[in-house]
Amino acid sequence: MGEETVVVECRDCEFRESFTNLRRARVALDDHESTGHDVDWQIDRVAAGVERAGADAGICGMPDCENPDTPLLDRQPSDDES
């Protein structure tokens, strides 16, 4: 079993659960939010590829921090653009 990296916690009740991946955590968060409760999550760590994709996309919150040279973006023009 892997190390738990995501914690989902409710601000309205005792619900608190740890997960080893984002998908399962997101499902739990959505399920508990459907009860009308205020739910939050803390992501301690993500896979290196996810971290790189986020950094290259510039989602750190800083302006102009995206990586325009990233190999993760498909820069080929679509058939509509040619």
C-alpha positions as CSV (number, residue, x, y, z in Angstrom):
1,M,0.0,0.0,0.0
2,G,1.3,3.5,-0.9
3,E,1.7,6.4,1.4
4,E,-1.4,8.5,2.0
5,T,-1.0,11.8,0.2
6,V,-4.5,13.4,0.2
7,V,-6.7,14.1,3.2
8,V,-10.4,15.0,2.8
9,E,-12.0,16.7,5.8
10,C,-15.4,18.0,6.5
11,R,-15.9,21.3,8.3
12,D,-19.4,20.5,9.4
13,C,-19.0,17.0,10.9
14,E,-16.4,14.4,12.0
15,F,-15.7,13.1,8.5
16,R,-12.0,12.8,7.8
17,E,-10.3,10.3,5.5
18,S,-6.9,9.8,3.9
19,F,-6.3,8.6,0.4
20,T,-3.3,7.4,-1.7
21,N,-4.5,8.9,-5.0
22,L,-6.4,12.0,-6.2
23,R,-9.2,10.1,-8.0
24,R,-10.4,8.4,-4.9
25,A,-10.1,11.5,-2.8
26,R,-12.0,13.5,-5.4
27,V,-14.8,10.9,-5.4
28,A,-15.0,11.0,-1.6
29,L,-15.0,14.8,-1.6
30,D,-17.8,15.0,-4.2
31,D,-19.9,12.3,-2.4
32,H,-19.6,14.1,1.0
33,E,-20.3,17.5,-0.6
34,S,-23.5,16.1,-2.0
35,T,-24.8,16.0,1.6
36,G,-24.6,19.8,1.7
37,H,-21.5,19.8,4.0
38,D,-18.5,22.1,3.6
39,V,-15.7,19.7,2.6
40,D,-12.0,20.6,1.9
41,W,-9.0,18.6,1.0
42,Q,-5.2,18.8,1.5
43,I,-2.9,17.4,-1.1
44,D,0.5,16.7,0.4
45,R,2.2,15.2,-2.6
46,V,1.4,14.3,-6.2
47,A,3.3,12.1,-8.7
48,A,6.3,13.8,-10.4
49,G,4.5,13.9,-13.8
50,V,1.5,15.6,-12.3
51,E,3.7,18.2,-10.5
52,R,5.6,18.9,-13.7
53,A,2.4,19.3,-15.8
54,G,1.1,21.7,-13.2
55,A,4.3,23.7,-13.1
56,D,4.5,23.8,-16.9
57,A,0.9,25.0,-17.1
58,G,1.7,27.8,-14.7
59,I,-0.8,26.9,-12.1
60,C,1.4,28.0,-9.2
61,G,-0.5,31.3,-9.0
62,M,2.4,33.5,-10.2
63,P,1.9,35.4,-13.4
64,D,4.1,34.4,-16.3
65,C,5.4,31.2,-14.7
66,E,4.2,28.8,-17.3
67,N,6.8,27.0,-19.5
68,P,6.1,27.8,-23.1
69,D,8.7,25.2,-24.2
70,T,7.1,22.3,-22.4
71,P,6.9,19.0,-24.4
72,L,3.5,18.4,-22.6
73,L,1.6,20.7,-24.9
74,D,0.5,19.7,-28.4
75,R,1.4,22.7,-30.5
76,Q,0.4,21.1,-33.8
77,P,-2.2,23.2,-35.6
78,S,-5.5,21.4,-36.0
79,D,-7.0,20.7,-39.4
80,D,-9.3,23.7,-38.9
81,E,-6.3,26.0,-38.4
82,S,-4.3,25.0,-41.4
